[in-house]
Amino acid sequence: MRTPRGRGRSEDEGVPRPPRPSYETPEAVLELQPAEQPAPAVPTRPGRVHLVVVVTRAATPADRAPARIALVSRFWHPSLHRWNENAFESLEHAMHLFVDESGWVLRQQQALDGPHAYELVFEARREDFSRPSTEAILQDVGLTPEDVADLMGRVERENGPGEQR
């Protein structure tokens, strides 16, 4: 005898069915955690958003960096159309440059395999990359980087190393 679809076989009629599963919403089962830095619904700064992925690694002797340098960062500079590398004493030093001085907003940070290896994702604006370089600012006031180095050397000779007036 053929059993209609959707019905159990006759020998299953006396066996009690298991209880129906609870269909609670995930919010009822798990406690929701607020995001550390939620993205603003409306951008806080005008302009086109540009995501910048910065990857860091431990400094090596091939970098020819001073002994105090611990890590090197690298990211693609959209205005210069080349890779930009910077040397830093610590991750905090790098974050200070990118967030406090450049005005970027950190959106994601994760550690990678290896010492001082991180991937940092920042939100920036196109105009953040079109600011004049330090060298361009010096040229505007009639100085070269060599002039500044000579001036700094003269100040150190007159006042002693590490002292300021």
C-alpha positions as CSV (number, residue, x, y, z in Angstrom):
1,M,0.0,0.0,0.0
2,R,1.2,3.4,-0.9
3,T,1.5,6.2,1.7
4,P,0.3,9.7,0.7
5,R,3.1,12.3,0.6
6,G,3.7,14.1,3.8
7,R,2.3,11.4,6.0
8,G,4.3,9.0,8.1
9,R,4.1,5.3,7.7
10,S,1.5,3.5,9.8
11,E,4.1,2.0,12.2
12,D,5.1,5.5,13.2
13,E,1.6,6.4,14.4
14,G,2.1,5.3,17.9
15,V,5.6,6.9,18.4
16,P,5.5,10.3,20.0
17,R,7.0,13.1,17.9
18,P,9.9,15.1,19.2
19,P,9.1,18.6,20.5
20,R,9.1,21.4,18.0
21,P,12.3,23.5,18.0
22,S,12.1,26.9,19.4
23,Y,12.3,29.6,16.8
24,E,13.6,32.4,18.9
25,T,15.3,35.3,17.2
26,P,19.1,35.4,17.5
27,E,18.8,38.6,19.5
28,A,16.8,36.7,22.1
29,V,19.4,33.9,22.3
30,L,22.6,36.0,22.0
31,E,23.3,39.3,23.7
32,L,24.2,41.9,21.1
33,Q,27.5,43.7,21.4
34,P,27.8,47.3,20.2
35,A,30.4,48.0,17.6
36,E,33.5,49.7,18.9
37,Q,33.5,52.4,16.2
38,P,30.2,52.4,14.3
39,A,30.4,54.0,10.9
40,P,28.5,57.3,10.8
41,A,25.3,57.2,8.8
42,V,26.2,60.6,7.3
43,P,29.9,61.3,6.6
44,T,31.4,63.8,9.1
45,R,33.6,65.4,6.4
46,P,32.5,66.3,2.9
47,G,34.2,64.7,-0.1
48,R,34.5,61.4,-1.7
49,V,35.5,58.5,0.7
50,H,38.6,56.6,-0.1
51,L,39.6,53.5,1.8
52,V,43.3,53.1,2.5
53,V,44.8,49.8,3.4
54,V,48.1,50.1,5.3
55,V,50.2,47.0,5.9
56,T,53.0,47.1,8.4
57,R,56.0,44.8,9.0
58,A,59.0,44.7,11.2
59,A,61.9,46.9,10.1
60,T,64.9,45.0,8.8
61,P,68.6,46.0,8.3
62,A,67.8,46.4,4.6
63,D,65.6,49.4,5.5
64,R,68.6,51.3,6.7
65,A,66.5,52.8,9.4
66,P,67.8,54.2,12.7
67,A,67.9,51.6,15.6
68,R,64.8,53.0,17.3
69,I,62.6,52.2,14.3
70,A,60.5,49.1,14.9
71,L,58.1,48.9,11.9
72,V,57.6,50.0,8.4
73,S,54.2,50.8,6.9
74,R,53.2,50.7,3.2
75,F,50.2,51.9,1.3
76,W,49.3,53.0,-2.2
77,H,49.3,56.8,-2.6
78,P,46.5,57.6,-5.1
79,S,47.8,61.1,-6.1
80,L,51.4,60.1,-6.5
81,H,50.6,56.7,-8.2
82,R,53.2,54.9,-6.2
83,W,53.8,53.0,-3.0
84,N,54.4,55.1,0.1
85,E,56.6,53.7,2.9
86,N,57.1,55.2,6.3
87,A,59.2,54.1,9.3
88,F,57.9,54.2,12.8
89,E,59.1,53.6,16.4
90,S,55.8,51.8,17.3
91,L,52.3,51.1,16.1
92,E,51.1,54.0,18.3
93,H,53.5,56.3,16.5
94,A,52.0,55.2,13.1
95,M,48.4,55.6,14.3
96,H,49.3,59.1,15.5
97,L,50.5,60.1,12.0
98,F,47.6,58.5,10.2
99,V,44.8,59.5,12.5
100,D,45.8,62.7,14.3
101,E,48.0,64.3,11.7
102,S,46.4,63.1,8.5
103,G,42.8,63.1,9.7
104,W,42.1,59.5,8.6
105,V,39.5,57.4,10.5
106,L,40.5,53.9,11.5
107,R,37.8,51.4,10.4
108,Q,39.5,48.1,10.9
109,Q,42.7,46.7,12.5
110,Q,44.0,43.2,12.6
111,A,47.2,41.5,13.5
112,L,48.9,39.5,10.8
113,D,51.4,36.7,11.2
114,G,54.8,38.1,12.2
115,P,56.2,40.7,14.5
116,H,54.9,44.2,14.0
117,A,52.7,43.0,11.1
118,Y,49.3,44.6,11.0
119,E,46.6,45.5,8.4
120,L,45.0,48.8,9.0
121,V,42.0,50.0,7.0
122,F,41.4,53.8,7.1
123,E,38.7,56.0,5.7
124,A,40.3,59.0,4.1
125,R,39.2,61.7,1.6
126,R,40.8,62.4,-1.8
127,E,41.9,65.9,-0.6
128,D,43.9,64.2,2.2
129,F,46.3,63.1,-0.5
130,S,46.6,66.4,-2.4
131,R,48.2,68.4,0.5
132,P,51.6,69.9,-0.3
133,S,54.6,67.9,0.8
134,T,57.0,69.1,3.4
135,E,59.5,69.7,0.6
136,A,57.0,71.9,-1.3
137,I,56.3,73.9,1.8
138,L,60.0,74.5,2.4
139,Q,60.4,75.6,-1.2
140,D,57.5,78.1,-0.8
141,V,59.5,79.8,2.0
142,G,62.8,79.6,0.1
143,L,64.5,76.7,1.9
144,T,65.7,73.2,0.9
145,P,65.8,70.1,3.1
146,E,69.6,70.6,3.3
147,D,69.1,74.2,4.5
148,V,66.9,72.9,7.3
149,A,69.4,70.2,8.2
150,D,72.2,72.8,8.4
151,L,70.0,75.0,10.5
152,M,69.2,72.2,12.9
153,G,72.8,71.2,13.1
154,R,73.8,74.8,14.0
155,V,71.1,74.9,16.7
156,E,72.4,71.7,18.2
157,R,76.0,73.0,18.1
158,E,75.1,76.2,19.8
159,N,72.7,74.8,22.4
160,G,74.0,71.2,22.8
161,P,72.3,68.1,21.6
162,G,68.7,67.7,22.8
163,E,68.3,71.2,24.2
164,Q,65.9,73.7,22.9
165,R,65.6,77.4,23.5
